[in-house]
Amino acid sequence: MSIKDGAKETLGKKVREYRTKRGLDQRELALILGVSSPTISNIERDKKTPSLKTLVKIAKALHCSINDLVNED
């Protein structure tokens, strides 16, 4: 999901945006999801794509839908 022009939000940017809106740091989100903090960091930097199972957990933890995370604005 790399974006050349930088105007569109990637999955990682959206995860970071929703996480900060919920007042969570990466460590807290990692604990909720049962993954490591580096995993969250890698997802947010678009270095790693989460599995569908993890994506569902992320959406639930951040109180948003999967569509909110994956659809381009």
Backbone as CSV, one residue per row, in Angstrom:
resi,resn,N_x,N_y,N_z,CA_x,CA_y,CA_z,C_x,C_y,C_z
1,MET,0.803,-1.193,0.000,0.000,0.000,0.000,0.851,1.263,0.000
2,SER,1.953,1.279,-0.708,2.728,2.508,-0.739,2.076,3.502,-1.684
3,ILE,2.107,4.736,-1.302,1.464,5.794,-2.070,2.549,6.748,-2.551
4,LYS,2.630,6.954,-3.856,3.683,7.793,-4.418,3.529,9.257,-4.061
5,ASP,2.315,9.784,-4.148,2.135,11.215,-3.939,2.012,11.610,-2.474
6,GLY,1.863,10.657,-1.581,1.788,10.944,-0.152,0.474,11.561,0.297
7,ALA,-0.428,11.849,-0.621,-1.689,12.500,-0.262,-2.689,11.513,0.327
8,LYS,-2.599,10.276,-0.084,-3.541,9.271,0.393,-2.994,8.615,1.653
9,GLU,-3.896,8.214,2.519,-3.488,7.563,3.752,-3.335,6.067,3.537
10,THR,-2.279,5.524,4.095,-2.049,4.089,4.039,-2.716,3.429,5.233
11,LEU,-2.771,2.127,5.199,-3.303,1.370,6.334,-2.540,1.741,7.602
12,GLY,-1.228,1.786,7.514,-0.410,2.104,8.681,-0.717,3.467,9.259
13,LYS,-0.866,4.462,8.394,-1.185,5.809,8.870,-2.546,5.842,9.537
14,LYS,-3.484,5.092,8.989,-4.827,5.069,9.584,-4.814,4.370,10.935
15,VAL,-4.058,3.271,11.052,-3.951,2.593,12.349,-3.376,3.563,13.377
16,ARG,-2.315,4.281,13.015,-1.710,5.252,13.931,-2.710,6.340,14.310
17,GLU,-3.439,6.842,13.322,-4.416,7.905,13.579,-5.493,7.451,14.561
18,TYR,-6.089,6.282,14.311,-7.138,5.779,15.207,-6.562,5.428,16.583
19,ARG,-5.333,4.908,16.624,-4.715,4.558,17.909,-4.515,5.804,18.764
20,THR,-4.003,6.871,18.146,-3.780,8.089,18.925,-5.093,8.743,19.332
21,LYS,-6.122,8.657,18.485,-7.441,9.179,18.856,-7.998,8.456,20.078
22,ARG,-7.672,7.173,20.208,-8.141,6.383,21.356,-7.255,6.588,22.583
23,GLY,-6.167,7.338,22.425,-5.281,7.618,23.550,-4.388,6.455,23.921
24,LEU,-4.098,5.590,22.967,-3.252,4.425,23.229,-1.863,4.641,22.647
25,ASP,-0.846,4.121,23.330,0.465,4.090,22.708,0.640,2.716,22.059
26,GLN,1.730,2.546,21.331,1.929,1.287,20.607,1.995,0.094,21.545
27,ARG,2.613,0.276,22.688,2.732,-0.820,23.653,1.362,-1.263,24.156
28,GLU,0.506,-0.279,24.456,-0.837,-0.605,24.951,-1.656,-1.342,23.895
29,LEU,-1.594,-0.876,22.638,-2.323,-1.557,21.578,-1.783,-2.969,21.380
30,ALA,-0.475,-3.111,21.451,0.138,-4.438,21.307,-0.357,-5.387,22.388
31,LEU,-0.458,-4.907,23.621,-0.951,-5.750,24.717,-2.400,-6.178,24.474
32,ILE,-3.222,-5.250,24.017,-4.628,-5.559,23.737,-4.737,-6.633,22.653
33,LEU,-3.879,-6.515,21.631,-3.953,-7.432,20.483,-3.204,-8.730,20.705
34,GLY,-2.341,-8.776,21.702,-1.539,-9.971,21.935,-0.406,-10.108,20.933
35,VAL,0.148,-8.957,20.514,1.297,-8.954,19.604,2.397,-8.111,20.244
36,SER,3.556,-8.064,19.598,4.660,-7.278,20.141,4.550,-5.816,19.722
37,SER,5.183,-4.951,20.491,5.230,-3.528,20.133,5.890,-3.298,18.774
38,PRO,6.994,-4.019,18.469,7.579,-3.851,17.134,6.613,-4.230,15.997
39,THR,5.720,-5.163,16.254,4.726,-5.518,15.236,3.834,-4.328,14.938
40,ILE,3.375,-3.640,15.972,2.535,-2.452,15.775,3.326,-1.389,15.027
41,SER,4.566,-1.169,15.428,5.416,-0.189,14.764,5.571,-0.524,13.278
42,ASN,5.806,-1.777,12.972,5.981,-2.189,11.579,4.693,-2.029,10.774
43,ILE,3.556,-2.290,11.386,2.270,-2.085,10.700,2.076,-0.598,10.424
44,GLU,2.338,0.233,11.414,2.132,1.669,11.256,3.091,2.289,10.248
45,ARG,4.263,1.699,10.068,5.226,2.206,9.089,5.077,1.506,7.734
46,ASP,4.023,0.699,7.603,3.747,-0.043,6.372,4.890,-0.969,5.974
47,LYS,5.590,-1.480,6.980,6.646,-2.461,6.758,6.092,-3.879,6.854
48,LYS,4.914,-4.003,7.470,4.271,-5.304,7.647,2.779,-5.132,7.438
49,THR,2.194,-6.069,6.715,0.745,-6.073,6.518,0.139,-7.068,7.503
50,PRO,-0.816,-6.620,8.313,-1.405,-7.546,9.288,-2.261,-8.606,8.601
51,SER,-2.349,-9.753,9.237,-3.251,-10.791,8.747,-4.682,-10.305,8.917
52,LEU,-5.614,-10.954,8.257,-7.020,-10.580,8.398,-7.461,-10.701,9.850
53,LYS,-7.021,-11.743,10.519,-7.368,-11.943,11.932,-6.873,-10.770,12.785
54,THR,-5.646,-10.351,12.550,-5.091,-9.221,13.303,-5.787,-7.927,12.931
55,LEU,-6.129,-7.761,11.661,-6.835,-6.565,11.214,-8.194,-6.445,11.895
56,VAL,-8.880,-7.560,12.048,-10.165,-7.564,12.761,-9.950,-7.132,14.208
57,LYS,-8.920,-7.660,14.853,-8.619,-7.287,16.242,-8.281,-5.803,16.356
58,ILE,-7.504,-5.301,15.393,-7.143,-3.879,15.400,-8.399,-3.023,15.311
59,ALA,-9.275,-3.348,14.373,-10.503,-2.569,14.188,-11.348,-2.584,15.462
60,LYS,-11.482,-3.741,16.091,-12.263,-3.823,17.331,-11.622,-3.000,18.441
61,ALA,-10.307,-3.113,18.573,-9.607,-2.389,19.642,-9.677,-0.880,19.441
62,LEU,-9.716,-0.449,18.186,-9.720,0.985,17.895,-11.122,1.532,17.658
63,HIS,-12.125,0.668,17.842,-13.537,1.053,17.703,-13.825,1.657,16.333
64,CYS,-13.364,0.971,15.313,-13.642,1.397,13.946,-13.891,0.145,13.118
65,SER,-14.253,0.334,11.875,-14.484,-0.815,11.007,-13.226,-1.105,10.191
66,ILE,-13.162,-2.298,9.651,-12.060,-2.634,8.757,-12.077,-1.688,7.565
67,ASN,-13.259,-1.362,7.073,-13.370,-0.420,5.955,-12.742,0.920,6.293
68,ASP,-12.912,1.385,7.523,-12.284,2.644,7.937,-10.768,2.591,7.776
69,LEU,-10.209,1.422,8.003,-8.757,1.258,7.961,-8.213,1.033,6.556
70,VAL,-8.971,0.360,5.710,-8.415,-0.036,4.411,-8.882,0.802,3.231
71,ASN,-9.994,1.495,3.351,-10.478,2.289,2.226,-9.709,3.582,2.106
72,GLU,-9.394,3.934,0.870,-8.728,5.198,0.624,-9.736,6.322,0.746
73,ASP,-9.253,7.449,1.208,-10.129,8.612,1.376,-10.493,9.231,0.053
